[in-house]
Amino acid sequence: MSIRNSILFFVCVCALYWAVKPQSSTVLRVSTESVENKRKPVLKIGEKNQQDVQMIYTPSTRRSIAKVSSLKTTDSGQRVQDTGNFEEPMLVNVYVFDERGNLPSKGRVLSQVCGIDVPVDKDGFVNLELNQGCDLFASRADGLFLSFTEEVWVDHQSGEEIDLDLVLSTDRIGGLGVQIAKVSDGFRIEYVYPNTPAEHLNVATGSIITEVNGVETYDLSILDFIQLTTGKVGTEVKVRFLNDLPDEPPHRFVRSVLEGP
Protein backbone atom coordinates (compact mmCIF):
# COMPACT_ATOMS: atom_id res chain seq x y z
CA MET A 1 0.00 0.00 0.00
CA SER A 2 1.41 3.41 -0.98
CA ILE A 3 2.01 6.17 1.58
CA ARG A 4 -0.86 8.20 0.10
CA ASN A 5 -3.30 5.30 0.32
CA SER A 6 -2.11 4.50 3.84
CA ILE A 7 -2.85 8.06 4.97
CA LEU A 8 -6.28 7.99 3.31
CA PHE A 9 -7.08 4.67 4.95
CA PHE A 10 -6.01 5.99 8.37
CA VAL A 11 -8.21 9.08 8.01
CA CYS A 12 -11.21 6.98 7.01
CA VAL A 13 -10.74 4.59 9.89
CA CYS A 14 -10.46 7.45 12.36
CA ALA A 15 -13.56 9.09 10.93
CA LEU A 16 -15.60 5.98 11.59
CA TYR A 17 -14.87 6.41 15.29
CA TRP A 18 -17.02 9.52 15.24
CA ALA A 19 -20.76 9.51 14.69
CA VAL A 20 -23.67 11.73 15.55
CA LYS A 21 -27.00 11.21 17.23
CA PRO A 22 -29.75 10.46 14.71
CA GLN A 23 -32.02 13.34 13.71
CA SER A 24 -34.96 13.93 16.04
CA SER A 25 -37.85 16.34 16.48
CA THR A 26 -36.69 17.63 19.86
CA VAL A 27 -38.36 20.88 20.92
CA LEU A 28 -35.84 23.52 21.97
CA ARG A 29 -37.03 26.11 24.48
CA VAL A 30 -35.54 28.74 26.75
CA SER A 31 -37.14 29.96 29.95
CA THR A 32 -36.28 32.05 32.98
CA GLU A 33 -36.77 30.22 36.25
CA SER A 34 -35.31 30.10 39.73
CA VAL A 35 -32.05 28.18 39.97
CA GLU A 36 -30.38 28.06 43.37
CA ASN A 37 -32.59 31.01 44.40
CA LYS A 38 -31.31 33.14 41.51
CA ARG A 39 -33.12 34.36 38.41
CA LYS A 40 -31.09 33.19 35.41
CA PRO A 41 -31.82 32.42 31.76
CA VAL A 42 -32.00 28.62 31.60
CA LEU A 43 -31.53 26.79 28.31
CA LYS A 44 -33.23 23.41 28.29
CA ILE A 45 -33.68 20.82 25.59
CA GLY A 46 -37.00 19.04 25.30
CA GLU A 47 -38.93 21.24 27.74
CA LYS A 48 -42.52 22.19 26.86
CA ASN A 49 -44.80 25.12 27.73
CA GLN A 50 -41.94 27.57 28.13
CA GLN A 51 -41.55 30.99 26.60
CA ASP A 52 -39.71 31.02 23.26
CA VAL A 53 -36.79 33.38 22.79
CA GLN A 54 -34.83 34.20 19.66
CA MET A 55 -32.43 31.46 18.62
CA ILE A 56 -31.26 29.65 15.53
CA TYR A 57 -31.95 25.90 15.36
CA THR A 58 -30.52 23.98 12.42
CA PRO A 59 -32.23 20.57 12.24
CA SER A 60 -30.11 19.43 9.29
CA THR A 61 -26.83 19.84 11.16
CA ARG A 62 -24.22 17.11 10.82
CA ARG A 63 -22.76 17.80 14.24
CA SER A 64 -24.42 18.52 17.56
CA ILE A 65 -23.04 21.68 19.17
CA ALA A 66 -24.26 24.37 21.52
CA LYS A 67 -22.86 27.50 19.89
CA VAL A 68 -22.25 29.69 22.91
CA SER A 69 -21.54 32.98 21.20
CA SER A 70 -22.74 36.45 20.38
CA LEU A 71 -25.02 36.56 17.34
CA LYS A 72 -25.08 39.60 15.10
CA THR A 73 -27.47 40.68 12.35
CA THR A 74 -26.02 41.06 8.83
CA ASP A 75 -27.16 43.67 6.29
CA SER A 76 -29.47 41.02 4.81
CA GLY A 77 -31.12 40.46 8.19
CA GLN A 78 -29.54 37.06 8.80
CA ARG A 79 -28.38 36.14 12.29
CA VAL A 80 -24.79 34.85 12.26
CA GLN A 81 -22.13 34.01 14.82
CA ASP A 82 -19.96 36.89 16.01
CA THR A 83 -16.44 35.53 16.39
CA GLY A 84 -15.13 38.52 18.30
CA ASN A 85 -14.27 38.64 21.99
CA PHE A 86 -16.95 39.39 24.57
CA GLU A 87 -16.90 42.81 26.21
CA GLU A 88 -17.26 41.03 29.56
CA PRO A 89 -16.75 37.35 30.42
CA MET A 90 -19.81 35.14 30.23
CA LEU A 91 -20.42 32.51 32.92
CA VAL A 92 -21.85 29.20 31.73
CA ASN A 93 -22.99 26.53 34.18
CA VAL A 94 -23.15 23.29 32.19
CA TYR A 95 -25.25 20.32 33.29
CA VAL A 96 -24.96 17.07 31.34
CA PHE A 97 -27.56 14.35 31.86
CA ASP A 98 -29.61 11.78 29.98
CA GLU A 99 -33.28 11.82 29.03
CA ARG A 100 -34.22 10.50 32.47
CA GLY A 101 -32.45 13.35 34.25
CA ASN A 102 -29.46 11.25 35.34
CA LEU A 103 -25.79 11.34 34.40
CA PRO A 104 -25.47 8.67 31.68
CA SER A 105 -24.36 5.43 33.33
CA LYS A 106 -22.89 3.86 30.20
CA GLY A 107 -20.00 5.29 28.23
CA ARG A 108 -17.47 7.95 29.21
CA VAL A 109 -19.04 11.43 29.23
CA LEU A 110 -17.06 14.43 27.97
CA SER A 111 -17.78 18.09 27.48
CA GLN A 112 -15.70 20.03 24.98
CA VAL A 113 -15.25 23.79 25.05
CA CYS A 114 -13.31 25.73 22.41
CA GLY A 115 -11.77 22.45 21.26
CA ILE A 116 -10.58 21.55 24.78
CA ASP A 117 -11.93 18.53 26.67
CA VAL A 118 -13.39 19.64 29.99
CA PRO A 119 -14.47 16.82 32.33
CA VAL A 120 -17.75 17.09 34.21
CA ASP A 121 -17.95 16.18 37.90
CA LYS A 122 -19.77 13.17 39.35
CA ASP A 123 -23.05 15.06 39.07
CA GLY A 124 -22.49 15.98 35.42
CA PHE A 125 -21.68 19.64 36.20
CA VAL A 126 -18.93 21.99 35.10
CA ASN A 127 -18.67 25.78 35.54
CA LEU A 128 -17.09 27.80 32.72
CA GLU A 129 -16.06 31.39 32.10
CA LEU A 130 -15.95 32.27 28.41
CA ASN A 131 -14.33 35.35 26.93
CA GLN A 132 -15.16 34.67 23.29
CA GLY A 133 -17.58 32.79 21.07
CA CYS A 134 -17.14 29.08 21.48
CA ASP A 135 -18.48 25.70 20.43
CA LEU A 136 -19.60 23.69 23.43
CA PHE A 137 -21.07 20.20 23.40
CA ALA A 138 -21.23 16.98 25.36
CA SER A 139 -20.70 13.45 24.11
CA ARG A 140 -20.95 9.92 25.42
CA ALA A 141 -18.68 7.11 24.27
CA ASP A 142 -20.68 4.20 22.87
CA GLY A 143 -18.34 1.48 21.66
CA LEU A 144 -16.34 3.00 18.81
CA PHE A 145 -18.97 5.71 18.29
CA LEU A 146 -19.87 8.93 20.08
CA SER A 147 -23.41 10.02 20.90
CA PHE A 148 -23.74 13.83 20.83
CA THR A 149 -26.21 16.33 22.26
CA GLU A 150 -28.60 18.27 20.02
CA GLU A 151 -27.64 21.59 18.43
CA VAL A 152 -28.85 25.03 19.47
CA TRP A 153 -27.42 28.54 19.04
CA VAL A 154 -27.57 30.67 22.18
CA ASP A 155 -28.17 34.39 21.66
CA HIS A 156 -26.75 36.28 24.62
CA GLN A 157 -25.06 39.46 25.77
CA SER A 158 -21.59 39.66 27.28
CA GLY A 159 -21.55 39.44 31.04
CA GLU A 160 -24.56 37.15 31.33
CA GLU A 161 -24.68 34.01 33.41
CA ILE A 162 -26.65 31.09 31.99
CA ASP A 163 -27.39 27.49 32.86
CA LEU A 164 -26.93 25.22 29.85
CA ASP A 165 -28.53 21.78 30.10
CA LEU A 166 -27.11 19.27 27.60
CA VAL A 167 -29.22 16.14 27.20
CA LEU A 168 -27.57 12.96 25.91
CA SER A 169 -29.78 10.29 24.41
CA THR A 170 -29.87 6.90 26.12
CA ASP A 171 -30.25 5.18 22.74
CA ARG A 172 -27.30 2.97 21.80
CA ILE A 173 -25.53 4.00 18.60
CA GLY A 174 -24.97 1.29 16.01
CA GLY A 175 -23.53 0.89 12.54
CA LEU A 176 -22.70 -1.61 9.81
CA GLY A 177 -19.38 -2.81 11.23
CA VAL A 178 -17.01 -1.76 8.43
CA GLN A 179 -14.01 0.43 7.77
CA ILE A 180 -14.27 2.36 4.51
CA ALA A 181 -12.26 4.42 2.04
CA LYS A 182 -13.68 7.08 -0.30
CA VAL A 183 -13.48 6.21 -4.01
CA SER A 184 -15.01 7.80 -7.11
CA ASP A 185 -18.01 5.44 -7.19
CA GLY A 186 -18.78 5.63 -3.48
CA PHE A 187 -17.13 3.95 -0.49
CA ARG A 188 -14.95 0.85 -0.63
CA ILE A 189 -15.03 -1.68 2.22
CA GLU A 190 -11.50 -1.93 3.65
CA TYR A 191 -12.26 -4.15 6.64
CA VAL A 192 -15.25 -6.02 8.06
CA TYR A 193 -15.42 -6.25 11.85
CA PRO A 194 -16.24 -9.70 13.27
CA ASN A 195 -19.72 -10.43 14.60
CA THR A 196 -21.29 -7.35 12.98
CA PRO A 197 -24.14 -6.84 10.50
CA ALA A 198 -21.64 -6.66 7.63
CA GLU A 199 -20.11 -10.01 8.54
CA HIS A 200 -23.53 -11.60 9.01
CA LEU A 201 -24.45 -10.54 5.46
CA ASN A 202 -21.11 -11.83 4.10
CA VAL A 203 -19.97 -8.41 2.87
CA ALA A 204 -16.63 -8.84 1.12
CA THR A 205 -13.59 -6.60 1.50
CA GLY A 206 -13.28 -4.48 -1.64
CA SER A 207 -17.04 -4.14 -2.16
CA ILE A 208 -18.12 -0.60 -3.06
CA ILE A 209 -21.22 0.94 -1.48
CA THR A 210 -22.99 3.13 -4.05
CA GLU A 211 -26.29 3.86 -2.28
CA VAL A 212 -27.55 4.09 1.31
CA ASN A 213 -31.27 4.41 2.03
CA GLY A 214 -31.86 5.64 -1.51
CA VAL A 215 -29.06 8.25 -1.39
CA GLU A 216 -26.22 7.86 -3.91
CA THR A 217 -22.82 7.93 -2.22
CA TYR A 218 -20.44 9.01 -5.00
CA ASP A 219 -20.52 12.67 -3.91
CA LEU A 220 -20.90 12.17 -0.15
CA SER A 221 -18.23 13.09 2.38
CA ILE A 222 -17.10 10.50 4.90
CA LEU A 223 -19.09 12.25 7.64
CA ASP A 224 -22.21 12.29 5.44
CA PHE A 225 -21.76 8.55 4.92
CA ILE A 226 -21.42 7.96 8.66
CA GLN A 227 -24.55 10.05 9.28
CA LEU A 228 -26.51 7.80 6.93
CA THR A 229 -25.20 4.45 8.13
CA THR A 230 -25.14 4.98 11.91
CA GLY A 231 -28.12 5.39 14.18
CA LYS A 232 -30.20 3.78 16.89
CA VAL A 233 -29.34 0.14 17.48
CA GLY A 234 -31.90 -2.17 15.89
CA THR A 235 -32.93 0.20 13.09
CA GLU A 236 -32.53 -0.76 9.45
CA VAL A 237 -30.18 0.50 6.72
CA LYS A 238 -30.74 -0.30 3.03
CA VAL A 239 -27.49 -0.56 1.06
CA ARG A 240 -26.66 -1.12 -2.62
CA PHE A 241 -23.27 -2.20 -3.94
CA LEU A 242 -21.59 -1.43 -7.26
CA ASN A 243 -21.94 -5.02 -8.53
CA ASP A 244 -25.65 -5.32 -7.69
CA LEU A 245 -28.00 -5.89 -10.62
CA PRO A 246 -30.52 -3.06 -11.29
CA ASP A 247 -33.52 -5.24 -10.41
CA GLU A 248 -32.01 -6.62 -7.20
CA PRO A 249 -33.52 -5.37 -3.93
CA PRO A 250 -31.18 -3.46 -1.58
CA HIS A 251 -29.28 -5.32 1.13
CA ARG A 252 -30.90 -4.78 4.54
CA PHE A 253 -28.59 -4.21 7.50
CA VAL A 254 -29.76 -3.93 11.11
CA ARG A 255 -27.53 -1.49 13.02
CA SER A 256 -25.60 -2.94 15.96
CA VAL A 257 -23.10 -1.67 18.53
CA LEU A 258 -19.48 -1.71 17.38
CA GLU A 259 -17.24 -2.38 20.36
CA GLY A 260 -13.52 -1.64 20.48
CA PRO A 261 -10.89 -4.39 20.19
C-alpha positions in Angstrom: 0.0 0.0 0.0 1.4 3.4 -1.0 2.0 6.2 1.6 -0.9 8.2 0.1 -3.3 5.3 0.3 -2.1 4.5 3.8 -2.9 8.1 5.0 -6.3 8.0 3.3 -7.1 4.7 5.0 -6.0 6.0 8.4 -8.2 9.1 8.0 -11.2 7.0 7.0 -10.7 4.6 9.9 -10.5 7.5 12.4 -13.6 9.1 10.9 -15.6 6.0 11.6 -14.9 6.4 15.3 -17.0 9.5 15.2 -20.8 9.5 14.7 -23.7 11.7 15.5 -27.0 11.2 17.2 -29.8 10.5 14.7 -32.0 13.3 13.7 -35.0 13.9 16.0 -37.9 16.3 16.5 -36.7 17.6 19.9 -38.4 20.9 20.9 -35.8 23.5 22.0 -37.0 26.1 24.5 -35.5 28.7 26.8 -37.1 30.0 30.0 -36.3 32.0 33.0 -36.8 30.2 36.3 -35.3 30.1 39.7 -32.0 28.2 40.0 -30.4 28.1 43.4 -32.6 31.0 44.4 -31.3 33.1 41.5 -33.1 34.4 38.4 -31.1 33.2 35.4 -31.8 32.4 31.8 -32.0 28.6 31.6 -31.5 26.8 28.3 -33.2 23.4 28.3 -33.7 20.8 25.6 -37.0 19.0 25.3 -38.9 21.2 27.7 -42.5 22.2 26.9 -44.8 25.1 27.7 -41.9 27.6 28.1 -41.5 31.0 26.6 -39.7 31.0 23.3 -36.8 33.4 22.8 -34.8 34.2 19.7 -32.4 31.5 18.6 -31.3 29.6 15.5 -31.9 25.9 15.4 -30.5 24.0 12.4 -32.2 20.6 12.2 -30.1 19.4 9.3 -26.8 19.8 11.2 -24.2 17.1 10.8 -22.8 17.8 14.2 -24.4 18.5 17.6 -23.0 21.7 19.2 -24.3 24.4 21.5 -22.9 27.5 19.9 -22.3 29.7 22.9 -21.5 33.0 21.2 -22.7 36.4 20.4 -25.0 36.6 17.3 -25.1 39.6 15.1 -27.5 40.7 12.3 -26.0 41.1 8.8 -27.2 43.7 6.3 -29.5 41.0 4.8 -31.1 40.5 8.2 -29.5 37.1 8.8 -28.4 36.1 12.3 -24.8 34.8 12.3 -22.1 34.0 14.8 -20.0 36.9 16.0 -16.4 35.5 16.4 -15.1 38.5 18.3 -14.3 38.6 22.0 -17.0 39.4 24.6 -16.9 42.8 26.2 -17.3 41.0 29.6 -16.7 37.4 30.4 -19.8 35.1 30.2 -20.4 32.5 32.9 -21.9 29.2 31.7 -23.0 26.5 34.2 -23.2 23.3 32.2 -25.2 20.3 33.3 -25.0 17.1 31.3 -27.6 14.4 31.9 -29.6 11.8 30.0 -33.3 11.8 29.0 -34.2 10.5 32.5 -32.4 13.4 34.3 -29.5 11.2 35.3 -25.8 11.3 34.4 -25.5 8.7 31.7 -24.4 5.4 33.3 -22.9 3.9 30.2 -20.0 5.3 28.2 -17.5 7.9 29.2 -19.0 11.4 29.2 -17.1 14.4 28.0 -17.8 18.1 27.5 -15.7 20.0 25.0 -15.3 23.8 25.1 -13.3 25.7 22.4 -11.8 22.4 21.3 -10.6 21.6 24.8 -11.9 18.5 26.7 -13.4 19.6 30.0 -14.5 16.8 32.3 -17.7 17.1 34.2 -17.9 16.2 37.9 -19.8 13.2 39.4 -23.1 15.1 39.1 -22.5 16.0 35.4 -21.7 19.6 36.2 -18.9 22.0 35.1 -18.7 25.8 35.5 -17.1 27.8 32.7 -16.1 31.4 32.1 -15.9 32.3 28.4 -14.3 35.3 26.9 -15.2 34.7 23.3 -17.6 32.8 21.1 -17.1 29.1 21.5 -18.5 25.7 20.4 -19.6 23.7 23.4 -21.1 20.2 23.4 -21.2 17.0 25.4 -20.7 13.5 24.1 -21.0 9.9 25.4 -18.7 7.1 24.3 -20.7 4.2 22.9 -18.3 1.5 21.7 -16.3 3.0 18.8 -19.0 5.7 18.3 -19.9 8.9 20.1 -23.4 10.0 20.9 -23.7 13.8 20.8 -26.2 16.3 22.3 -28.6 18.3 20.0 -27.6 21.6 18.4 -28.8 25.0 19.5 -27.4 28.5 19.0 -27.6 30.7 22.2 -28.2 34.4 21.7 -26.8 36.3 24.6 -25.1 39.5 25.8 -21.6 39.7 27.3 -21.5 39.4 31.0 -24.6 37.1 31.3 -24.7 34.0 33.4 -26.6 31.1 32.0 -27.4 27.5 32.9 -26.9 25.2 29.9 -28.5 21.8 30.1 -27.1 19.3 27.6 -29.2 16.1 27.2 -27.6 13.0 25.9 -29.8 10.3 24.4 -29.9 6.9 26.1 -30.3 5.2 22.7 -27.3 3.0 21.8 -25.5 4.0 18.6 -25.0 1.3 16.0 -23.5 0.9 12.5 -22.7 -1.6 9.8 -19.4 -2.8 11.2 -17.0 -1.8 8.4 -14.0 0.4 7.8 -14.3 2.4 4.5 -12.3 4.4 2.0 -13.7 7.1 -0.3 -13.5 6.2 -4.0 -15.0 7.8 -7.1 -18.0 5.4 -7.2 -18.8 5.6 -3.5 -17.1 3.9 -0.5 -14.9 0.8 -0.6 -15.0 -1.7 2.2 -11.5 -1.9 3.7 -12.3 -4.1 6.6 -15.3 -6.0 8.1 -15.4 -6.3 11.9 -16.2 -9.7 13.3 -19.7 -10.4 14.6 -21.3 -7.4 13.0 -24.1 -6.8 10.5 -21.6 -6.7 7.6 -20.1 -10.0 8.5 -23.5 -11.6 9.0 -24.5 -10.5 5.5 -21.1 -11.8 4.1 -20.0 -8.4 2.9 -16.6 -8.8 1.1 -13.6 -6.6 1.5 -13.3 -4.5 -1.6 -17.0 -4.1 -2.2 -18.1 -0.6 -3.1 -21.2 0.9 -1.5 -23.0 3.1 -4.0 -26.3 3.9 -2.3 -27.5 4.1 1.3 -31.3 4.4 2.0 -31.9 5.6 -1.5 -29.1 8.2 -1.4 -26.2 7.9 -3.9 -22.8 7.9 -2.2 -20.4 9.0 -5.0 -20.5 12.7 -3.9 -20.9 12.2 -0.1 -18.2 13.1 2.4 -17.1 10.5 4.9 -19.1 12.3 7.6 -22.2 12.3 5.4 -21.8 8.5 4.9 -21.4 8.0 8.7 -24.6 10.0 9.3 -26.5 7.8 6.9 -25.2 4.4 8.1 -25.1 5.0 11.9 -28.1 5.4 14.2 -30.2 3.8 16.9 -29.3 0.1 17.5 -31.9 -2.2 15.9 -32.9 0.2 13.1 -32.5 -0.8 9.4 -30.2 0.5 6.7 -30.7 -0.3 3.0 -27.5 -0.6 1.1 -26.7 -1.1 -2.6 -23.3 -2.2 -3.9 -21.6 -1.4 -7.3 -21.9 -5.0 -8.5 -25.7 -5.3 -7.7 -28.0 -5.9 -10.6 -30.5 -3.1 -11.3 -33.5 -5.2 -10.4 -32.0 -6.6 -7.2 -33.5 -5.4 -3.9 -31.2 -3.5 -1.6 -29.3 -5.3 1.1 -30.9 -4.8 4.5 -28.6 -4.2 7.5 -29.8 -3.9 11.1 -27.5 -1.5 13.0 -25.6 -2.9 16.0 -23.1 -1.7 18.5 -19.5 -1.7 17.4 -17.2 -2.4 20.4 -13.5 -1.6 20.5 -10.9 -4.4 20.2 
